Every structure is written in structure tokens, then in C-alpha cells.
Amino acid sequence: MTSTSTPPGLARFNASEEDAALAALHEVCGSTAWARRLLAARPYATPEDLYTAGDAAMAELTARDLAEAMAGHPPIGRPKPGDPTSAREQRGMAGASDELRAELLELNLAYQEKFGHVFLICATGRTGEQMRDAVKERIANAPEREREIVRAELGKINRIRLARLVEED
């Protein structure tokens, strides 16, 4: 038998003052437009309703909104110092060799040069080698194709972060 009660984190998010809820959403995604869309649709009956709203908001982001969202993500292999979220998400790089780190740095720089932003991937559960291989593959993409891949990767990251938000006690 499944419980129909609202998870504690979702109940807290639904009841939060607007500023606190907006701050929580900015921890999930750096796009103000995305956060405001989710904020405007509160309260959410279930976590799935929140995830669905997050996906819909992601689909509506402009190129400028996507750039704002990406600006909050550190390069792969260099999580933000003191940021447990980026460290947790990039855990696959924890045991990476100096050679792999150097290769990823070089690939990240080439990617940034081509696309004008950091390489973005949902790193959760991926090894350093898998992330390196993904950069190598995606650097050949046309900018329009890459923008849509980035949108999808951001959506995956946001879902993971929203799940953490609604499951918190």
C-alpha cells in the first residue's frame, strides 16, 4: 500500500515564503525564468507534478534563459569549492588520474571555445571516462543540436535536484 501523504520536503516547499522557495529553486537551476514558472504553479500535489512542471518550464526556456542556467554549473572535473552539490554530482571524477583530468580540461576548453559555454552533462552516476567520451562525441555537434542536448541534460540534473528537495526531511 502506498502512502498518499505529501513528502515533507514538498510540503515545506509548497508552504515556503516566496523568497525562500525561489532561493530553493535557484539551487536546483540557475534560470530565473524556470524558477519563476515553478514558483507560480505552487502548490504541487505530488513530486511528479513538480517534476512535470520543471520539464515543461525547461522546454520553454529561451537561449538566454539556458545560458543563465548553464552559468551556475562548474566545468566537469572542477566542482565549485565548498559546494556539496557539484562535488556529489561529479563524484565520478573523484578517483580520476591526473592524465584524465588534464585531458578533460583540454576538452572542456575546446568545447567552450566552440559553443561559448561549459560542457554540461548529467554527471550523476558517470565515470570520468564516460564524461570524457561524451565531450569527445558532442564536440562534433552543430550548435543547434548541442543546445537541445544541453536542454535535455539540464532537465535530468533538475529532476535529480528537485527529487532531493522534495525528499529532504
C-alpha positions as CSV (number, residue, x, y, z in Angstrom):
1,M,0.0,0.0,0.0
2,T,1.5,3.4,-1.0
3,S,1.2,6.5,1.1
4,T,-0.7,9.4,-0.4
5,S,0.8,11.9,2.1
6,T,2.9,14.8,0.7
7,P,6.6,14.2,1.2
8,P,8.0,16.5,3.9
9,G,10.2,18.4,1.6
10,L,7.4,19.0,-0.9
11,A,5.1,20.2,1.9
12,R,7.7,22.6,3.1
13,F,8.4,23.9,-0.4
14,N,4.7,24.4,-1.0
15,A,4.3,26.3,2.3
16,S,7.6,28.3,2.0
17,E,7.6,32.1,1.7
18,E,8.1,33.2,-1.9
19,D,11.7,34.3,-1.4
20,A,12.7,31.0,0.4
21,A,11.0,28.9,-2.3
22,L,12.7,31.0,-5.1
23,A,16.1,30.5,-3.4
24,A,15.5,26.7,-3.2
25,L,14.6,26.6,-6.9
26,H,17.7,28.6,-7.7
27,E,19.8,25.9,-6.0
28,V,18.2,23.5,-8.4
29,C,18.5,25.6,-11.6
30,G,20.1,29.0,-12.2
31,S,17.5,30.1,-14.6
32,T,15.2,32.8,-13.1
33,A,12.5,32.2,-15.8
34,W,12.5,28.4,-14.9
35,A,12.3,29.1,-11.1
36,R,9.5,31.7,-11.5
37,R,7.4,29.3,-13.6
38,L,7.7,26.6,-11.0
39,L,7.0,29.1,-8.2
40,A,3.9,30.4,-9.9
41,A,2.4,26.9,-10.2
42,R,2.6,26.1,-6.4
43,P,1.3,24.2,-4.6
44,Y,2.1,20.8,-6.1
45,A,0.1,17.8,-5.1
46,T,2.8,15.3,-5.8
47,P,6.5,15.2,-6.6
48,E,5.6,14.0,-10.1
49,D,3.6,17.2,-10.6
50,L,6.6,19.3,-9.6
51,Y,8.9,17.3,-12.0
52,T,6.4,17.6,-14.8
53,A,6.2,21.4,-14.3
54,G,10.0,21.5,-14.2
55,D,10.2,19.7,-17.5
56,A,7.6,22.0,-19.1
57,A,9.5,25.1,-17.8
58,M,12.7,23.7,-19.2
59,A,11.2,23.2,-22.6
60,E,10.1,26.9,-22.7
61,L,13.5,28.4,-21.9
62,T,15.0,30.8,-24.4
63,A,18.6,30.7,-25.4
64,R,19.3,33.5,-22.9
65,D,17.5,31.5,-20.1
66,L,19.6,28.4,-21.0
67,A,22.8,30.4,-20.8
68,E,21.7,31.7,-17.3
69,A,21.0,28.2,-16.2
70,M,24.4,26.9,-17.5
71,A,26.3,29.7,-15.8
72,G,25.6,28.0,-12.5
73,H,27.4,24.8,-13.5
74,P,31.1,24.3,-13.0
75,P,33.2,22.5,-15.6
76,I,33.4,18.7,-15.3
77,G,36.4,17.8,-13.1
78,R,36.4,21.1,-11.3
79,P,33.4,21.2,-8.9
80,K,32.8,24.5,-7.1
81,P,35.0,24.6,-3.9
82,G,32.8,24.1,-0.9
83,D,29.7,23.2,-2.9
84,P,28.5,19.7,-1.8
85,T,26.0,19.5,-4.7
86,S,28.6,19.8,-7.5
87,A,31.0,17.6,-5.6
88,R,28.3,14.9,-5.2
89,E,27.2,15.2,-8.8
90,Q,30.8,14.9,-10.1
91,R,31.7,12.0,-7.8
92,G,32.8,10.0,-10.9
93,M,35.8,12.3,-11.2
94,A,36.9,11.7,-7.6
95,G,39.4,8.9,-8.5
96,A,40.3,10.2,-11.9
97,S,44.0,10.2,-12.9
98,D,45.9,13.4,-13.4
99,E,46.1,12.4,-17.1
100,L,42.3,12.1,-17.4
101,R,41.8,15.4,-15.5
102,A,44.2,17.2,-17.9
103,E,42.5,15.6,-20.9
104,L,39.1,16.7,-19.7
105,L,40.4,20.3,-19.0
106,E,41.7,20.4,-22.6
107,L,38.4,19.1,-24.0
108,N,36.4,21.4,-21.8
109,L,38.3,24.4,-23.2
110,A,37.9,23.3,-26.8
111,Y,34.2,22.7,-26.1
112,Q,33.8,26.2,-24.5
113,E,35.7,27.8,-27.5
114,K,33.3,26.2,-29.9
115,F,30.0,26.6,-28.1
116,G,30.6,29.6,-25.8
117,H,29.7,27.7,-22.5
118,V,30.8,24.9,-20.3
119,F,30.2,21.3,-21.3
120,L,27.1,20.3,-19.5
121,I,26.2,16.7,-18.8
122,C,24.2,15.0,-16.0
123,A,27.3,13.6,-14.3
124,T,25.5,11.7,-11.6
125,G,26.5,8.0,-11.9
126,R,29.0,8.6,-14.7
127,T,32.7,7.8,-14.6
128,G,35.3,10.3,-15.6
129,E,36.0,8.2,-18.7
130,Q,32.3,8.3,-19.7
131,M,32.2,12.1,-19.3
132,R,35.4,12.4,-21.4
133,D,33.9,10.2,-24.1
134,A,30.7,12.3,-24.1
135,V,32.7,15.5,-24.6
136,K,34.6,13.9,-27.5
137,E,31.4,12.8,-29.1
138,R,29.4,16.0,-28.5
139,I,32.0,18.5,-29.6
140,A,31.3,17.5,-33.2
141,N,27.7,18.6,-32.9
142,A,26.2,21.6,-34.6
143,P,25.4,24.4,-32.1
144,E,21.6,23.9,-32.6
145,R,21.9,20.2,-31.9
146,E,24.1,20.8,-28.9
147,R,21.7,23.3,-27.4
148,E,18.9,20.8,-27.4
149,I,21.2,18.1,-25.8
150,V,22.2,20.7,-23.1
151,R,18.5,21.4,-22.5
152,A,17.9,17.6,-22.0
153,E,20.9,17.3,-19.7
154,L,19.8,20.3,-17.6
155,G,16.3,18.7,-17.4
156,K,17.9,15.5,-16.0
157,I,20.0,17.5,-13.5
158,N,17.0,19.5,-12.4
159,R,14.9,16.3,-11.8
160,I,17.6,14.8,-9.6
161,R,17.9,18.1,-7.7
162,L,14.1,18.5,-7.3
163,A,13.9,14.9,-6.0
164,R,16.5,15.8,-3.4
165,L,14.5,18.9,-2.5
166,V,11.2,17.1,-2.0
167,E,12.7,14.2,-0.2
168,E,14.5,16.3,2.4
169,D,13.2,16.0,6.0
